[in-house]
Amino acid sequence: MKTEEEFGGGWVFRALARACLFLRHVPIAFDMKYLLFVLVESALCAMTKKYEEKWMETWRSVRRQRKDAEEQKGEKKKRVAVVLDGSSETGKKLVEELLNQGYFVIFPNKENIENRQYRCIKAKIEREEAVEVFVKKIEEQEKQIDLLVLNGSTYEKYTKAHREIKGTETRITPSKKKIGFEGSKREYRPADRVMLDKDPNARKNYLMPFLVIRELAPLLRNGDGRVVIWADECFKLVSYGTRVSLPSAFFSYAKSQMCLVLLGVGAKNRYPYLDTRIVSGNMTFTSVINREGVKKKLFKWMVYNSDLSAIELENAVTAENSEKKLLYFDGIFPGELGKHLGGCERANDLWEQAEMIS
């Protein structure tokens, strides 16, 4: 795994992490925190331009070395990668990099396309039914998956008009056996819980990737079993028990990204054979809403560095992890998950809710 001395530019990610820590404890409206965070992130991303060429050359060098090693050993096996978002600006760059590494890439798209290098499956991963169709079409042709990239979180406006999922218990406690998880057996306080059946952002950004991991786990076990989860680093602005007293446009989305990080913790505990990596990436709200017109007209001044985002994903994909431990990357540098997330206890709670809902 590369060190900061080899990379350079580590101060940028440290500065953003400190800004998030400061904003998390500032007693102001959450939307104000979020907008300040976006401004700081945008400014710092602009400063990474001078490091990008060095970072890209690092990945090209790693890719060449691995390709040469495989050719010397005579290893030319088919490697399959599934990418949840291969159509956005960052997604396209990631798919291109994976193709350069020799992966056969599968991702959802507006229409069905297939050739020797990649396969697009007509699906829009926004509802449970779409995930079922997407997974079924993969299982029809593939016997193993070597890499699964869970990216492409989107913003959903939180309103009272959103449909709740009926038949779900309003209060869920962890199972006594806690199969595949670690931690105490205490109950959770309702105020600390994220209700997947009520929060549209949590449903979209946690439940959909959860279903993909759960359904593709057998195929991942047959392959390399590498899973990369890319979460917007705005999750650092919230803690698991954080509540807002004023109406907020962004709190639900930020908390859904915290849930996405906990999905990586839960997946590793439930499926120990998975090589799970979590990346807190540079996304910004302007990329998340995924509306080109809004980006160009209203946020023309704001920097969205898709090259940096692709580099962050590439780093997580290529990092060595022979012991298959849970890896976390703050941008491109190894880091540790904060205690404010709640750890395995909260990961267990979310996983069990998702099991009940699905």
C-alpha positions in Angstrom: 0.0 0.0 0.0 1.4 3.4 -1.0 2.5 5.9 1.7 1.9 9.6 1.9 5.6 10.2 1.2 5.3 8.4 -2.1 2.1 10.2 -3.0 2.3 13.7 -1.7 -0.8 15.9 -1.1 -1.9 14.2 2.1 -2.4 17.6 3.7 -5.5 18.2 1.5 -7.4 15.2 2.9 -6.3 16.0 6.4 -7.5 19.5 6.1 -10.9 18.4 4.8 -11.2 15.8 7.7 -10.4 18.6 10.2 -13.0 20.9 8.6 -15.6 18.2 8.9 -14.7 17.5 12.6 -15.0 21.3 13.3 -18.3 21.7 11.5 -19.8 18.6 13.1 -19.5 20.3 16.5 -20.5 23.8 15.5 -24.0 24.7 16.8 -25.5 26.1 13.6 -28.2 24.8 11.2 -27.1 21.6 9.4 -27.7 23.1 5.9 -25.3 25.9 6.7 -22.8 23.3 7.8 -23.3 21.3 4.6 -22.9 24.4 2.3 -19.7 25.4 4.2 -18.4 21.9 3.8 -19.1 22.0 0.0 -17.2 25.3 -0.3 -14.2 24.0 1.6 -14.2 20.7 -0.4 -14.5 22.5 -3.7 -11.5 24.8 -2.8 -9.3 21.9 -1.6 -10.2 19.8 -4.7 -8.9 22.6 -6.9 -5.6 22.4 -5.0 -5.1 18.7 -5.8 -4.6 19.4 -9.5 -0.8 19.5 -9.2 -0.7 16.1 -7.6 -3.0 14.3 -10.1 -0.4 13.6 -12.7 1.8 11.9 -10.1 -1.2 9.9 -8.7 -2.3 8.8 -12.2 1.2 7.6 -13.1 1.3 5.6 -9.9 -1.8 3.7 -10.9 -0.5 3.2 -14.4 2.8 1.8 -13.0 0.9 -0.6 -10.7 -1.3 -1.8 -13.6 1.7 -2.4 -15.8 3.5 -4.3 -13.1 0.5 -6.6 -12.4 -0.1 -7.1 -16.1 3.6 -8.1 -16.7 3.4 -10.5 -13.6 0.3 -12.2 -15.0 1.9 -12.6 -18.4 5.0 -14.2 -16.9 2.9 -16.6 -14.9 0.7 -17.3 -17.9 -2.4 -16.1 -16.0 -5.0 -14.9 -18.5 -8.2 -15.7 -16.6 -11.3 -13.7 -17.2 -11.9 -11.2 -14.4 -15.4 -9.8 -14.0 -16.3 -6.4 -12.4 -19.7 -5.1 -11.6 -20.1 -1.4 -11.3 -23.3 0.1 -9.9 -22.7 3.4 -11.7 -20.8 3.2 -15.0 -22.7 6.0 -16.8 -21.8 9.2 -14.9 -18.7 11.2 -15.6 -16.7 9.5 -12.8 -18.3 6.1 -13.6 -17.2 6.2 -17.2 -13.6 7.0 -16.1 -13.7 4.1 -13.7 -15.0 1.7 -16.3 -12.2 2.8 -18.6 -9.6 2.1 -16.0 -11.1 -1.3 -15.2 -11.0 -2.2 -18.9 -7.4 -1.2 -19.0 -6.8 -3.6 -16.1 -8.3 -6.4 -18.1 -11.7 -6.6 -16.4 -14.9 -7.5 -18.2 -17.2 -4.8 -16.8 -20.9 -5.0 -16.2 -23.0 -2.0 -15.3 -26.6 -0.8 -15.5 -27.5 1.6 -18.4 -30.4 3.0 -20.4 -30.2 0.2 -23.0 -28.7 -3.3 -23.4 -25.2 -3.3 -25.0 -22.7 -6.1 -25.0 -19.3 -6.6 -26.6 -16.0 -8.3 -25.7 -15.0 -5.7 -23.1 -18.2 -4.7 -21.3 -21.9 -5.4 -20.9 -24.6 -2.8 -20.2 -27.8 -4.1 -18.7 -31.0 -2.0 -19.1 -31.9 -1.1 -15.5 -32.2 1.8 -13.2 -31.2 0.9 -9.7 -33.7 2.9 -7.8 -36.2 0.2 -6.7 -36.0 -3.3 -5.3 -37.5 -4.8 -8.5 -34.8 -3.2 -10.7 -32.1 -4.7 -8.5 -33.7 -8.2 -8.8 -33.7 -7.9 -12.6 -30.1 -6.6 -12.8 -28.8 -9.4 -10.6 -30.8 -12.1 -12.4 -29.3 -11.1 -15.7 -25.8 -11.2 -14.3 -26.4 -14.7 -12.8 -27.6 -16.0 -16.2 -24.2 -15.5 -17.8 -21.6 -15.2 -15.0 -20.4 -17.9 -12.6 -18.1 -15.6 -10.6 -17.5 -11.9 -9.8 -14.1 -10.6 -8.9 -14.9 -7.0 -8.2 -18.1 -5.2 -7.1 -18.0 -1.3 -7.0 -20.9 0.3 -5.2 -20.9 3.9 -6.3 -23.4 6.4 -7.7 -25.3 7.7 -4.6 -28.1 10.1 -5.4 -29.9 12.8 -3.6 -33.6 12.4 -2.8 -35.6 15.4 -1.5 -37.1 14.4 1.9 -40.8 15.1 2.0 -43.8 13.7 4.0 -45.2 12.6 0.6 -42.7 9.7 0.4 -44.3 6.3 0.6 -43.4 4.3 3.7 -42.9 0.6 3.4 -45.9 -1.1 5.1 -45.5 -4.1 7.3 -42.3 -3.0 8.9 -41.9 -2.9 12.7 -41.6 0.6 14.1 -39.0 -0.6 16.6 -36.4 -3.3 15.9 -33.9 -4.7 18.4 -30.9 -6.8 17.4 -31.3 -10.6 17.3 -30.0 -12.4 20.3 -27.7 -14.6 18.3 -26.2 -11.8 16.3 -24.9 -14.2 13.7 -21.9 -12.7 11.9 -21.7 -9.6 14.1 -19.8 -8.5 17.2 -21.0 -6.4 20.1 -23.2 -6.2 23.2 -26.9 -7.2 23.4 -28.3 -3.9 24.5 -31.3 -2.4 22.8 -31.1 0.8 20.7 -32.7 4.1 21.6 -35.3 5.0 19.0 -33.8 8.5 18.7 -30.5 7.0 17.5 -32.0 4.8 14.8 -32.2 5.3 11.1 -35.5 4.0 9.7 -34.8 2.6 6.3 -38.6 2.3 5.6 -39.2 6.0 6.0 -36.1 7.8 4.8 -35.9 8.0 1.0 -32.2 8.7 0.9 -31.4 5.8 3.2 -33.6 3.5 1.1 -31.9 4.5 -2.1 -28.3 4.8 -1.0 -28.2 1.9 1.6 -30.9 -0.5 0.7 -30.1 -0.8 -3.0 -26.4 -1.6 -2.5 -27.3 -3.9 0.4 -29.5 -5.9 -2.0 -26.8 -6.1 -4.6 -24.2 -7.3 -2.1 -26.5 -9.9 -0.6 -27.6 -11.3 -3.9 -24.2 -11.3 -5.5 -22.3 -12.7 -2.5 -22.2 -16.3 -3.8 -20.7 -15.2 -7.1 -18.2 -13.0 -5.3 -17.2 -16.0 -3.2 -16.4 -17.9 -6.4 -14.2 -15.0 -7.6 -11.8 -12.6 -5.9 -14.5 -11.3 -3.7 -13.4 -7.7 -3.8 -16.0 -5.0 -2.8 -15.4 -1.3 -3.0 -18.0 1.1 -1.4 -17.7 4.7 -2.3 -19.4 7.1 0.1 -19.6 10.9 -0.1 -17.4 12.3 2.6 -20.2 14.5 3.9 -21.0 11.6 6.2 -18.3 13.0 8.5 -20.6 15.8 9.3 -23.0 13.6 11.2 -22.9 11.1 14.1 -25.3 8.1 14.4 -27.3 9.8 17.1 -27.4 13.3 15.5 -30.8 14.9 15.3 -31.8 18.2 13.7 -34.4 20.6 15.2 -34.8 22.7 12.1 -36.0 21.5 8.6 -33.0 20.4 6.6 -32.6 19.7 2.8 -29.3 17.9 3.2 -29.3 16.1 6.5 -31.1 13.0 5.2 -28.6 12.6 2.4 -25.6 13.1 4.6 -26.9 10.5 7.0 -27.5 8.0 4.2 -23.8 8.3 3.3 -23.0 7.4 6.9 -25.3 4.3 6.5 -23.4 3.4 3.3 -20.2 3.3 5.3 -21.8 1.1 7.9 -22.9 -1.2 5.0 -19.3 -1.9 4.4 -18.8 -2.8 8.1 -21.9 -5.0 8.1 -21.0 -6.8 4.8 -17.5 -7.6 6.1 -19.0 -9.0 9.4 -21.7 -11.0 7.6 -19.4 -12.3 4.8 -15.9 -12.5 6.2 -14.6 -13.9 2.9 -15.2 -10.6 1.2 -12.3 -8.2 0.6 -14.2 -5.1 1.6 -12.8 -1.5 1.0 -14.6 1.7 1.9 -13.7 5.1 0.3 -14.8 8.5 1.5 -14.6 10.2 -1.8 -14.8 13.6 -3.4 -18.3 14.0 -4.8 -20.0 17.3 -3.8 -23.7 18.0 -4.0 -23.5 19.2 -7.6 -22.4 15.8 -8.9 -24.8 13.9 -6.6 -28.0 15.5 -8.0 -26.7 14.4 -11.5 -28.4 17.2 -13.4 -26.2 18.7 -16.1 -28.3 21.8 -16.5 -28.2 22.7 -12.8 -24.5 22.0 -12.7 -23.7 24.3 -15.6 -26.0 27.2 -14.7 -26.2 27.4 -10.9 -22.9 25.8 -9.9 -20.6 26.8 -12.7 -18.2 28.3 -10.2 -17.9 25.1 -8.1 -15.1 22.6 -8.8 -16.1 19.0 -9.2 -12.9 17.0 -9.8 -14.0 13.8 -11.5 -10.4 12.9 -12.2 -9.7 12.9 -8.4 -12.8 10.8 -7.8 -11.6 8.2 -10.4 -8.2 8.2 -8.7 -9.7 7.5 -5.3 -11.7 4.6 -6.7 -8.7 3.3 -8.6 -6.6 3.4 -5.4 -9.2 1.4 -3.5 -9.4 -1.2 -6.3 -5.7 -1.8 -6.7 -4.6 -1.6 -3.0 -3.0 -4.8 -1.6 -5.0 -6.6 1.1 -3.7 -10.1 1.4 -5.3 -10.6 4.8 -8.7 -9.4 3.5 -9.2 -7.0 6.4 -11.7 -4.2 6.2 -9.9 -1.3 4.6 -10.9 2.4 4.9 -9.5 5.1 2.7 -9.8 8.8 3.4 -9.5 9.9 -0.2 -6.5 8.0 -1.3 -4.8 7.5 2.0 -5.5 4.7 4.6 -7.5 5.9 7.6 -9.7 4.7 10.4 -13.4 4.9 10.8 -14.5 7.3 13.5 -16.3 6.2 16.7 -19.2 8.6 16.0 -20.5 6.1 13.4 -21.4 3.5 16.0 -19.4 0.6 14.6 -20.7 -3.0 14.5 -23.7 -2.3 16.7 -25.2 0.2 14.3 -24.1 -1.8 11.2 -26.0 -4.7 12.7 -29.1 -2.6 13.3 -29.2 -1.3 9.7 -28.5 -4.8 8.2 -31.4 -6.4 10.2 -33.8 -3.6 9.1 -32.8 -4.1 5.5 -33.3 -7.9 5.9 -36.8 -7.3 7.3 -37.8 -4.8 4.6 -36.5 -6.9 1.7 
